[in-house]
């Protein structure tokens, strides 16, 4: 089941639980605006090449729209639509004053030189500069883009609108980026895990963890779990998978990956079959990589007691049902990985105020937001007698629906 179908399904289930009016339900699903632009640039050899850029602005009832820009060969309007809608519910769950958006350009960034990427980014910004803005739509990095991409968007946008650091988040620190942003999603995952475990009178200390994906999110989550006394007993990424039943020394593994570029041949762990990682014996499974990795083929073999969805949509709805019947507790992605967008919000606030926070303040505020959101989700679970995924969706959808009604959506 693709991301759009799964997101729409979860939205409709939440809508039924909330008893939303069918006209309001339909209006909440339809995006506010879909933008498609042609971006033609000269290649370094002088030939012209054209790419299609998209921006889907889903909802602005609760504030400016917010979401990443991805550069990927398979940027597809359907997927961008699903991710924009997901951002609307995610920002509402975290209770930050944003709506949802998502964008991208159908290109392979690996095939483009740095100067070609810069020209492409600037042309895309020229085409959409009057449709994004500090109080309209605030882009951020995503797959295939980074802090440098945001710096180019900021510079190009500022040529039209004056110095506007708050128009994008995920910027370099030197241009007004926030301290703590790089670790934010992984740190948010750990705060979310702590909030969930405390419900079961447990803590990270002494529990065993399996982490799928060792990129930005997975490596930060692993490092912070290790610091708190959790035992990371298996890790995988695109290069392979490793395990050590006594716990992997994450700091040594980070040094090894930095030096070699992969996880294999690490002296502190043994190689394992990557397909067995998700069904490895552990207390907590943390998928931080691709969507749809937990499905009907492997769900019944999962041995973890808790699943923390650090990736977007890692659990198929069919797997969801199988795991729920087994009594596995799943912390849903629209809450578990909201640390990144929460610290993006802090960056935007700092830019608007022209007053930067130190890293301790960023991390303390992130913990406060993540902990509060968890208790709000639990309240919705009790009110509607539902699991954590539906608790999160009803929380998010209800907040957006209330804002929409208060603004007078039929007027």
Backbone torsions as a table, in degrees:
resi	resn	phi	psi	omega
1	UNK	NA	126.0	-176.6
2	UNK	-77.9	170.7	-172.7
3	UNK	-60.0	-39.2	-176.8
4	UNK	-66.5	-45.4	-179.2
5	UNK	-62.7	-44.8	-178.2
6	UNK	-65.1	-41.3	-179.8
7	UNK	-65.2	-44.7	178.9
8	UNK	-62.2	-38.9	179.9
9	UNK	-63.3	-47.4	179.5
10	UNK	-63.4	-38.5	178.2
11	UNK	-61.7	-45.2	-177.0
12	UNK	-66.1	-39.2	177.3
13	UNK	-61.8	-43.4	179.4
14	UNK	-64.4	-40.4	-179.6
15	UNK	-61.7	-40.6	177.3
16	UNK	-64.6	-44.1	-179.7
17	UNK	-60.8	-36.4	-178.0
18	UNK	-82.3	-13.8	-177.9
19	UNK	67.9	39.8	-178.6
20	UNK	-71.1	146.0	173.6
21	UNK	-60.9	139.4	-174.0
22	UNK	-63.6	-32.9	179.1
23	UNK	-69.2	-40.0	178.2
24	UNK	-65.7	-41.4	179.3
25	UNK	-58.1	-45.6	-179.1
26	UNK	-64.4	-41.1	-178.1
27	UNK	-65.9	-33.6	179.7
28	UNK	-71.0	-26.0	-179.1
29	UNK	-80.6	-31.4	-174.2
30	UNK	-76.3	128.0	180.0
31	UNK	-63.9	148.4	178.0
32	UNK	-64.6	-43.7	-177.4
33	UNK	-157.1	138.5	173.1
34	UNK	-120.0	127.1	-175.0
35	UNK	-115.5	134.9	176.3
36	UNK	-134.8	123.5	-177.2
37	UNK	-131.0	151.8	177.1
38	UNK	-96.0	126.1	-179.0
39	UNK	-116.0	104.6	-178.8
40	UNK	-103.1	128.5	-179.5
41	UNK	-135.4	153.4	171.1
42	UNK	-78.2	132.9	172.0
43	UNK	-72.8	170.2	179.7
44	UNK	-61.4	-26.3	-179.3
45	UNK	-88.3	4.1	176.2
46	UNK	95.7	-13.9	177.4
47	UNK	-74.0	153.8	178.6
48	UNK	-94.6	143.2	177.1
49	UNK	-139.7	146.8	-175.1
50	UNK	-121.7	137.6	177.5
51	UNK	-128.5	153.7	178.7
52	UNK	-102.1	128.6	178.0
53	UNK	-109.7	145.0	-179.6
54	UNK	-125.7	150.7	164.6
55	UNK	-145.2	121.2	175.3
56	UNK	-107.1	119.1	178.3
57	UNK	-104.3	108.1	-168.1
58	UNK	-83.2	-50.9	-172.9
59	UNK	-156.2	137.9	179.0
60	UNK	-128.1	25.8	-177.9
61	UNK	-64.1	-34.1	-174.4
62	UNK	-103.0	-0.9	-179.8
63	UNK	151.3	-174.9	-179.9
64	UNK	-56.9	149.1	-179.8
65	UNK	-77.5	151.7	-171.1
66	UNK	-143.8	136.6	176.9
67	UNK	170.1	162.8	-172.8
68	UNK	-77.8	167.5	172.0
69	UNK	-120.8	122.7	-179.6
70	UNK	-111.3	143.0	173.0
71	UNK	-109.4	110.1	-174.6
72	UNK	-156.9	143.3	-177.8
73	UNK	-60.4	-27.1	-176.1
74	UNK	-105.9	33.9	174.4
75	UNK	-65.8	118.1	-169.5
76	UNK	-126.5	132.6	-175.5
77	UNK	-52.4	-35.9	179.6
78	UNK	-62.9	-47.3	-178.3
79	UNK	-66.2	-42.4	179.6
80	UNK	-60.9	-39.4	177.7
81	UNK	-60.6	-46.6	-178.8
82	UNK	-62.6	-43.6	-176.9
83	UNK	-69.5	-33.7	177.2
84	UNK	-65.6	-43.3	178.7
85	UNK	-63.8	-41.9	179.3
86	UNK	-60.2	-37.6	178.8
87	UNK	-64.8	-34.1	178.1
88	UNK	-60.3	-46.0	-178.7
89	UNK	-73.4	-36.3	-177.0
90	UNK	-65.1	-44.3	179.9
91	UNK	-66.1	-32.8	178.8
92	UNK	-71.1	-38.0	177.9
93	UNK	-62.3	-43.4	-179.9
94	UNK	-74.6	-10.7	-178.4
95	UNK	59.0	45.8	171.1
96	UNK	-107.9	146.3	-168.3
97	UNK	-79.2	66.5	-179.9
98	UNK	-134.5	162.6	165.2
99	UNK	-106.8	-161.8	-176.3
100	UNK	-119.6	145.4	174.4
101	UNK	-151.7	168.0	174.0
102	UNK	-161.3	152.3	-179.6
103	UNK	-151.6	177.8	177.6
104	UNK	175.3	169.0	175.9
105	UNK	-126.4	132.6	179.2
106	UNK	-76.9	85.6	-179.6
107	UNK	-150.8	163.3	173.1
108	UNK	-104.7	105.9	-175.0
109	UNK	-59.7	-24.0	179.6
110	UNK	-68.1	-24.0	-179.1
111	UNK	-86.0	-3.8	-175.5
112	UNK	-111.8	141.5	175.4
113	UNK	-74.1	168.6	179.9
114	UNK	-60.0	-41.2	-178.5
115	UNK	-70.5	-32.2	176.1
116	UNK	-68.8	-40.4	176.7
117	UNK	-61.9	-40.4	179.4
118	UNK	-63.8	-45.4	-179.8
119	UNK	-62.2	-41.9	-179.4
120	UNK	-62.4	-44.7	-178.8
121	UNK	-63.0	-42.1	-178.9
122	UNK	-67.5	-40.2	178.6
123	UNK	-65.3	-43.6	177.7
124	UNK	-58.1	-44.1	-180.0
125	UNK	-64.5	-40.0	178.1
126	UNK	-60.4	-36.7	-177.3
127	UNK	-73.9	-27.1	-174.1
128	UNK	-117.8	5.8	-171.7
129	UNK	-58.9	-30.2	-179.0
130	UNK	-86.0	-0.3	179.3
131	UNK	-111.9	-7.2	172.2
132	UNK	-112.4	171.3	179.6
133	UNK	161.9	164.0	-175.5
134	UNK	-53.6	-38.1	-177.4
135	UNK	-112.5	16.2	-176.9
136	UNK	-120.4	-59.6	-175.4
137	UNK	-158.8	123.4	-172.6
138	UNK	-117.0	101.3	179.5
139	UNK	-70.6	168.5	179.8
140	UNK	-152.3	169.5	178.4
141	UNK	-72.6	158.5	177.7
142	UNK	-152.1	-161.2	180.0
143	UNK	-52.6	127.3	176.0
144	UNK	80.4	-1.1	176.0
145	UNK	-126.2	165.8	-175.8
146	UNK	-154.4	-168.0	-177.8
147	UNK	-59.4	-36.4	179.5
148	UNK	-63.6	-41.1	177.7
149	UNK	-58.5	-43.3	-179.8
150	UNK	-64.7	-35.7	179.0
151	UNK	-63.0	-40.7	178.2
152	UNK	-66.3	-41.2	178.9
153	UNK	-62.8	-45.3	179.4
154	UNK	-57.5	-46.4	-177.2
155	UNK	-65.0	-43.8	-177.9
156	UNK	-67.7	-42.7	179.2
157	UNK	-62.2	-40.1	-177.1
158	UNK	-66.5	-22.8	176.4
159	UNK	-65.2	-31.4	-179.3
160	UNK	-90.4	-33.8	-167.1
161	UNK	-122.7	7.5	-175.8
162	UNK	79.9	168.6	-175.1
163	UNK	-55.1	117.3	-173.4
164	UNK	-138.9	69.9	-176.2
165	UNK	-60.2	-26.5	-176.1
166	UNK	-78.4	2.9	-177.7
167	UNK	-75.2	-22.3	173.9
168	UNK	-136.4	156.1	172.9
169	UNK	-119.8	170.0	-174.5
170	UNK	78.6	25.7	180.0
171	UNK	-79.8	165.7	170.3
172	UNK	-61.7	148.8	179.9
173	UNK	-55.1	-38.4	-176.8
174	UNK	-64.9	-18.0	179.7
175	UNK	-109.9	18.8	177.3
176	UNK	102.1	13.2	173.9
177	UNK	-67.8	159.7	-176.9
178	UNK	-93.3	141.1	168.9
179	UNK	-61.5	147.6	177.6
180	UNK	82.2	-3.1	-176.7
181	UNK	-70.3	-37.5	-176.3
182	UNK	-61.6	-40.9	-177.0
183	UNK	-88.7	-2.6	-165.4
184	UNK	-59.2	-44.8	-176.8
185	UNK	-66.9	-46.0	178.7
186	UNK	-63.1	-40.0	178.9
187	UNK	-67.3	-39.7	177.1
188	UNK	-61.6	-39.0	177.2
189	UNK	-59.5	-42.0	-178.4
190	UNK	-69.7	-41.7	177.0
191	UNK	-62.5	-39.5	178.8
192	UNK	-64.6	-41.4	179.4
193	UNK	-62.8	-43.0	179.5
194	UNK	-62.2	-41.6	-179.7
195	UNK	-63.3	-41.6	179.9
196	UNK	-67.2	-47.6	-176.3
197	UNK	-63.7	-33.7	-179.0
198	UNK	-64.0	-25.9	175.0
199	UNK	-63.3	-28.5	-178.1
200	UNK	-104.2	17.6	-178.4
201	UNK	51.2	45.6	175.9
202	UNK	-126.3	165.9	172.4
203	UNK	-137.3	169.2	-179.2
204	UNK	-60.9	-36.5	-177.4
205	UNK	-56.2	120.5	175.2
206	UNK	92.2	-15.2	178.3
207	UNK	-82.9	158.8	178.4
208	UNK	-101.7	139.5	-175.1
209	UNK	-126.6	141.8	171.1
210	UNK	-120.3	129.1	-175.1
211	UNK	-121.0	118.8	176.4
212	UNK	-98.4	117.8	-176.3
213	UNK	102.5	121.2	-177.2
214	UNK	-126.9	40.6	174.2
215	UNK	-86.3	-147.1	-177.7
216	UNK	-57.9	-51.6	-174.3
217	UNK	-69.2	-50.2	-176.7
218	UNK	-63.5	-40.0	-177.3
219	UNK	-71.0	-37.3	177.4
220	UNK	-69.5	-42.0	178.2
221	UNK	-60.1	-44.9	-179.1
222	UNK	-61.4	-45.2	-178.8
223	UNK	-60.9	-44.1	-176.3
224	UNK	-73.6	-33.2	175.6
225	UNK	-65.8	-44.5	179.0
226	UNK	-58.7	-44.0	179.2
227	UNK	-60.4	-32.8	-176.4
228	UNK	-89.2	8.2	176.2
229	UNK	88.8	8.9	174.9
230	UNK	-76.7	150.6	179.9
231	UNK	-102.1	108.4	175.6
232	UNK	-85.3	109.1	-171.8
233	UNK	-100.8	-11.4	176.5
234	UNK	-156.4	142.5	-178.1
235	UNK	-142.3	145.6	172.9
236	UNK	-140.6	157.6	167.1
237	UNK	-147.8	-165.0	-175.2
238	UNK	-63.0	-22.3	-176.1
239	UNK	-86.3	-16.0	-179.9
240	UNK	149.4	-171.4	-177.5
241	UNK	-134.2	146.3	179.3
242	UNK	-135.6	156.4	179.6
243	UNK	-144.3	154.0	172.0
244	UNK	-153.7	110.8	-175.8
245	UNK	-61.0	-20.3	178.9
246	UNK	-89.6	0.1	-179.9
247	UNK	103.0	135.6	179.2
248	UNK	-89.7	137.9	173.6
249	UNK	-77.3	100.4	-171.6
250	UNK	-65.1	-37.8	-179.2
251	UNK	-64.3	-39.7	177.0
252	UNK	-67.3	-38.5	179.4
253	UNK	-64.6	-39.9	177.5
254	UNK	-61.0	-41.5	178.1
255	UNK	-63.9	-42.0	-179.7
256	UNK	-63.2	-43.2	-178.6
257	UNK	-67.7	-38.8	177.6
258	UNK	-60.1	-40.9	-176.1
259	UNK	-77.3	-39.3	-171.7
260	UNK	-107.6	-18.2	-178.4
261	UNK	83.1	0.0	176.5
262	UNK	-147.2	175.4	-177.4
263	UNK	-91.3	-20.2	-172.6
264	UNK	-70.8	161.9	-179.2
265	UNK	60.9	23.7	175.8
266	UNK	-80.6	127.6	-171.8
267	UNK	-67.6	-21.2	-175.3
268	UNK	-91.4	13.9	-179.5
269	UNK	-161.6	162.0	178.6
270	UNK	-102.6	150.7	176.8
271	UNK	-69.0	149.9	175.5
272	UNK	-142.0	165.1	178.5
273	UNK	-71.6	119.8	-177.9
274	UNK	-55.7	-29.5	-178.6
275	UNK	-70.0	-20.0	-179.4
276	UNK	-87.7	-9.4	-174.4
277	UNK	-59.7	-45.8	-174.9
278	UNK	-67.1	-22.1	-178.8
279	UNK	-108.3	15.6	179.2
280	UNK	-70.0	145.4	179.4
281	UNK	-64.6	122.9	177.9
282	UNK	-166.5	169.9	175.1
283	UNK	-83.2	-43.4	-173.0
284	UNK	-130.5	125.8	176.1
285	UNK	-105.1	130.5	-178.4
286	UNK	-123.3	93.7	174.8
287	UNK	-76.2	119.1	-177.2
288	UNK	-119.0	14.7	-172.8
289	UNK	-113.2	-108.3	-171.2
290	UNK	-91.1	166.8	174.4
291	UNK	-78.5	158.3	172.3
292	UNK	68.5	19.8	-177.6
293	UNK	-76.5	-26.3	175.3
294	UNK	-100.3	113.9	-174.8
295	UNK	-137.7	-174.1	-173.7
296	UNK	-66.7	-21.2	178.9
297	UNK	-69.0	-40.1	-172.9
298	UNK	-111.8	-10.7	-172.3
299	UNK	-58.5	-39.5	-175.6
300	UNK	-70.6	-15.6	-180.0
301	UNK	-94.7	-3.5	-178.9
302	UNK	-66.1	131.6	-176.7
303	UNK	-106.8	-8.8	-179.2
304	UNK	-66.1	150.9	176.9
305	UNK	-89.8	-27.7	-179.6
306	UNK	-129.6	140.6	173.3
307	UNK	-122.3	124.9	179.5
308	UNK	-108.6	112.1	-173.9
309	UNK	-82.0	87.8	178.9
310	UNK	-80.9	-24.8	175.4
311	UNK	-84.8	168.5	173.4
312	UNK	-84.7	125.3	172.7
313	UNK	55.3	48.8	178.9
314	UNK	-76.0	-17.8	-175.4
315	UNK	-112.0	117.5	175.5
316	UNK	-65.5	149.4	178.1
317	UNK	-53.7	-35.6	179.0
318	UNK	-65.3	-40.9	178.4
319	UNK	-66.2	-36.5	178.1
320	UNK	-53.3	-47.2	-178.5
321	UNK	-65.2	-44.7	-179.0
322	UNK	-61.5	-45.4	-177.0
323	UNK	-67.5	-39.0	179.0
324	UNK	-61.8	-41.6	179.2
325	UNK	-63.1	-31.6	179.2
326	UNK	-78.9	-7.7	179.9
327	UNK	85.3	15.1	176.8
328	UNK	-76.5	133.1	-179.8
329	UNK	-92.9	122.0	-178.3
330	UNK	-109.3	124.8	174.7
331	UNK	-93.4	113.1	-167.0
332	UNK	-71.0	152.7	-177.2
333	UNK	-59.2	-35.9	-174.1
334	UNK	-68.8	-11.7	169.9
335	UNK	-106.7	-48.8	-169.7
336	UNK	-60.1	-36.2	-177.7
337	UNK	-104.9	24.3	-178.3
338	UNK	-81.5	0.6	-179.8
339	UNK	-61.8	-35.9	-178.6
340	UNK	-63.9	-49.6	-178.4
341	UNK	-70.7	-27.5	178.3
342	UNK	-66.8	-44.1	178.7
343	UNK	-74.2	-25.9	170.9
344	UNK	-61.0	-40.9	176.4
345	UNK	-61.4	-42.7	178.2
346	UNK	-62.0	-37.2	178.9
347	UNK	-63.2	-44.8	179.2
348	UNK	-60.6	-44.7	178.9
349	UNK	-61.0	-45.4	-180.0
350	UNK	-61.8	-40.8	-179.9
351	UNK	-65.4	-41.4	-178.8
352	UNK	-66.3	-39.5	179.6
353	UNK	-77.8	-20.3	-173.4
354	UNK	65.5	33.1	-176.1
355	UNK	-140.4	114.1	-174.0
356	UNK	-91.5	143.9	-179.3
357	UNK	-93.9	157.0	171.5
358	UNK	-83.7	166.7	-171.2
359	UNK	-64.4	-34.6	179.5
360	UNK	-61.4	-39.0	179.8
361	UNK	-67.3	-42.3	178.2
362	UNK	-57.6	-48.0	-176.8
363	UNK	-67.9	-37.9	179.9
364	UNK	-66.7	-41.2	178.6
365	UNK	-66.2	-39.3	178.7
366	UNK	-61.1	-43.7	179.5
367	UNK	-61.4	-41.5	-178.8
368	UNK	-62.8	-45.2	-179.2
369	UNK	-65.5	-44.8	-177.6
370	UNK	-66.7	-39.5	-178.9
371	UNK	-69.1	-43.2	-179.9
372	UNK	-63.6	-42.1	-179.6
373	UNK	-61.7	-38.9	-180.0
374	UNK	-61.9	-44.1	-179.5
375	UNK	-66.1	-34.8	176.0
376	UNK	-64.8	-39.4	178.2
377	UNK	-64.4	-44.6	179.8
378	UNK	-59.2	-39.5	178.1
379	UNK	-61.5	-41.6	179.0
380	UNK	-66.5	-37.3	178.1
381	UNK	-60.1	-41.1	-180.0
382	UNK	-70.5	-42.9	-178.6
383	UNK	-62.1	-40.7	-172.7
384	UNK	-108.4	6.0	178.2
385	UNK	50.9	56.3	-175.3
386	UNK	-134.1	173.7	179.3
387	UNK	-81.8	178.8	-174.7
388	UNK	-63.9	-35.6	180.0
389	UNK	-62.9	-47.4	179.3
390	UNK	-70.5	-30.4	174.9
391	UNK	-60.2	-43.6	179.8
392	UNK	-69.0	-44.4	-179.7
393	UNK	-65.1	-42.3	179.8
394	UNK	-65.3	-36.7	178.3
395	UNK	-61.6	-50.6	-178.1
396	UNK	-65.2	-49.4	-176.6
397	UNK	-64.4	-39.8	-179.5
398	UNK	-62.4	-42.0	-179.8
399	UNK	-64.5	-41.5	-180.0
400	UNK	-69.4	-40.4	179.8
401	UNK	-63.1	-42.2	179.8
402	UNK	-64.3	-43.0	179.2
403	UNK	-62.6	-41.5	-179.1
404	UNK	-62.6	-45.8	-179.9
405	UNK	-65.2	-41.8	-179.6
406	UNK	-63.3	-32.4	179.8
407	UNK	-77.3	-14.5	178.9
408	UNK	83.5	67.3	-171.0
409	UNK	-68.4	-21.4	-177.8
410	UNK	-90.7	-5.9	-175.0
411	UNK	-70.2	NA	NA
